[in-house]
């Protein structure tokens, strides 16, 4: 059964095992847990993206950034 509320757009991001561990640790530390008690890294990443959209300057890119081909 789908979750209630508005439909979320799917975004795929490749993460290293080390980064997954860091995100899980941060989700636990911030109390972002699924009903099963597992860390909810999806909600953490949604919060990070929302923060970046509100606070990053327009047109900002990391140094040496190039669009993927």
Protein Blocks (a to p, Z undefined) as FASTA:
>chain_A
ZZedjddddddddddfklmmmmmmmmmmnopacfkopacfklmmmmmmmmmmmmpcghia
cehiacdZZ
